[in-house]
């Protein structure tokens, strides 16, 4: 019974990583001046800057907005990863073990 449950764990983990890599989240800072897109594996895949919304003479402000957008995107990516991991673990539970799903969150 447990051999079937855990036998293909590596395969299931790889499938999970692939699914997470395809999921994206987007965050912004400065009312959309800076937008960052990340995958649920916490990889930054895009950074866009609306030059018209920034004061390019204020380097510190630009840097702060970029960092804020990146950190927000990474936080959203971590939340998405946690959600998907919960679903993954719940789906792995064999029939009759439903009461144990609370152990994972």
C-alpha positions as a LaTeX table, in Angstrom:
\begin{tabular}{lrrr}
\hline
Residue & $x$ (\AA) & $y$ (\AA) & $z$ (\AA) \\
\hline
Unk1 & 0.00 & 0.00 & 0.00 \\
Unk2 & 2.63 & 2.54 & 1.02 \\
Unk3 & 4.91 & 1.35 & $-1.78$ \\
Unk4 & 2.34 & 2.60 & $-4.27$ \\
Unk5 & 1.87 & 5.82 & $-2.32$ \\
Unk6 & 5.54 & 6.72 & $-2.12$ \\
Unk7 & 6.95 & 4.70 & $-5.03$ \\
Unk8 & 6.57 & 7.44 & $-7.62$ \\
Unk9 & 7.22 & 10.36 & $-5.27$ \\
Unk10 & 10.11 & 11.73 & $-7.33$ \\
Unk11 & 7.96 & 11.66 & $-10.44$ \\
Unk12 & 5.15 & 13.48 & $-8.63$ \\
Unk13 & 7.56 & 16.06 & $-7.24$ \\
Unk14 & 8.95 & 16.74 & $-10.71$ \\
Unk15 & 5.41 & 17.10 & $-12.04$ \\
Unk16 & 4.69 & 19.56 & $-9.24$ \\
Unk17 & 7.83 & 21.60 & $-10.01$ \\
Unk18 & 6.82 & 21.75 & $-13.68$ \\
Unk19 & 3.33 & 22.97 & $-12.80$ \\
Unk20 & 4.72 & 25.62 & $-10.45$ \\
Unk21 & 7.16 & 26.83 & $-13.11$ \\
Unk22 & 4.21 & 27.48 & $-15.45$ \\
Unk23 & 2.21 & 29.49 & $-12.89$ \\
Unk24 & 2.91 & 33.20 & $-12.74$ \\
Unk25 & 2.08 & 36.02 & $-10.38$ \\
Unk26 & 2.46 & 39.74 & $-10.90$ \\
Unk27 & 3.14 & 42.51 & $-8.41$ \\
Unk28 & 3.64 & 46.22 & $-8.79$ \\
Unk29 & 4.87 & 49.25 & $-6.93$ \\
Unk30 & 4.46 & 52.98 & $-7.38$ \\
Unk31 & 0.91 & 52.70 & $-8.75$ \\
Unk32 & 2.11 & 50.53 & $-11.61$ \\
Unk33 & 5.38 & 52.31 & $-12.28$ \\
Unk34 & 7.23 & 49.04 & $-11.72$ \\
Unk35 & 5.74 & 45.61 & $-12.44$ \\
Unk36 & 7.35 & 42.27 & $-11.77$ \\
Unk37 & 6.24 & 38.85 & $-12.93$ \\
Unk38 & 7.49 & 35.72 & $-11.18$ \\
Unk39 & 6.76 & 32.02 & $-11.39$ \\
Unk40 & 5.48 & 30.03 & $-8.44$ \\
Unk41 & 9.01 & 28.59 & $-8.25$ \\
Unk42 & 10.08 & 32.14 & $-7.30$ \\
Unk43 & 11.91 & 32.94 & $-10.50$ \\
Unk44 & 11.61 & 36.50 & $-11.79$ \\
Unk45 & 10.59 & 36.24 & $-15.45$ \\
Unk46 & 9.76 & 39.84 & $-16.29$ \\
Unk47 & 10.37 & 43.35 & $-15.02$ \\
Unk48 & 8.70 & 46.32 & $-16.65$ \\
Unk49 & 9.12 & 49.97 & $-15.83$ \\
Unk50 & 6.85 & 52.79 & $-16.94$ \\
Unk51 & 9.41 & 55.55 & $-17.41$ \\
Unk52 & 6.76 & 58.25 & $-17.42$ \\
Unk53 & 5.75 & 57.44 & $-13.83$ \\
Unk54 & 9.21 & 57.73 & $-12.32$ \\
Unk55 & 11.51 & 60.56 & $-11.40$ \\
Unk56 & 14.75 & 59.27 & $-12.89$ \\
Unk57 & 16.73 & 61.89 & $-10.98$ \\
Unk58 & 15.65 & 60.20 & $-7.73$ \\
Unk59 & 17.68 & 57.00 & $-8.03$ \\
Unk60 & 16.84 & 55.89 & $-4.50$ \\
Unk61 & 13.10 & 56.05 & $-5.26$ \\
Unk62 & 13.53 & 53.98 & $-8.43$ \\
Unk63 & 15.60 & 51.38 & $-6.59$ \\
Unk64 & 13.07 & 51.22 & $-3.74$ \\
Unk65 & 10.17 & 50.70 & $-6.13$ \\
Unk66 & 12.01 & 47.94 & $-8.00$ \\
Unk67 & 12.87 & 46.17 & $-4.74$ \\
Unk68 & 9.32 & 46.56 & $-3.43$ \\
Unk69 & 7.79 & 45.09 & $-6.60$ \\
Unk70 & 10.26 & 42.19 & $-6.59$ \\
Unk71 & 9.63 & 41.39 & $-2.93$ \\
Unk72 & 5.86 & 41.52 & $-3.44$ \\
Unk73 & 6.10 & 39.20 & $-6.44$ \\
Unk74 & 8.25 & 36.73 & $-4.53$ \\
Unk75 & 5.81 & 36.80 & $-1.60$ \\
Unk76 & 2.89 & 36.09 & $-3.95$ \\
Unk77 & 4.89 & 33.31 & $-5.59$ \\
Unk78 & 5.58 & 31.71 & $-2.20$ \\
Unk79 & 1.86 & 31.88 & $-1.35$ \\
Unk80 & 0.97 & 30.26 & $-4.68$ \\
Unk81 & 3.57 & 27.56 & $-4.09$ \\
Unk82 & 2.16 & 26.85 & $-0.62$ \\
Unk83 & $-1.41$ & 26.62 & $-2.00$ \\
Unk84 & $-0.37$ & 24.20 & $-4.70$ \\
Unk85 & 1.68 & 22.13 & $-2.27$ \\
Unk86 & $-1.36$ & 21.79 & $-0.01$ \\
Unk87 & $-3.45$ & 20.61 & $-2.96$ \\
Unk88 & $-0.67$ & 18.21 & $-3.98$ \\
Unk89 & $-0.44$ & 16.67 & $-0.51$ \\
Unk90 & $-4.21$ & 16.42 & $-0.18$ \\
Unk91 & $-4.48$ & 14.66 & $-3.55$ \\
Unk92 & $-1.77$ & 12.19 & $-2.51$ \\
Unk93 & $-3.69$ & 11.03 & 0.55 \\
Unk94 & $-5.12$ & 7.57 & $-0.04$ \\
Unk95 & $-8.88$ & 7.02 & 0.40 \\
Unk96 & $-9.80$ & 6.77 & 4.05 \\
Unk97 & $-6.98$ & 9.02 & 5.21 \\
Unk98 & $-8.99$ & 12.21 & 4.70 \\
Unk99 & $-8.84$ & 13.15 & 8.37 \\
Unk100 & $-5.06$ & 13.44 & 8.17 \\
Unk101 & $-5.10$ & 16.22 & 5.59 \\
Unk102 & $-5.33$ & 18.77 & 8.41 \\
Unk103 & $-1.80$ & 17.82 & 9.40 \\
Unk104 & $-0.50$ & 19.64 & 6.31 \\
Unk105 & $-2.10$ & 23.00 & 6.89 \\
\hline
\end{tabular}
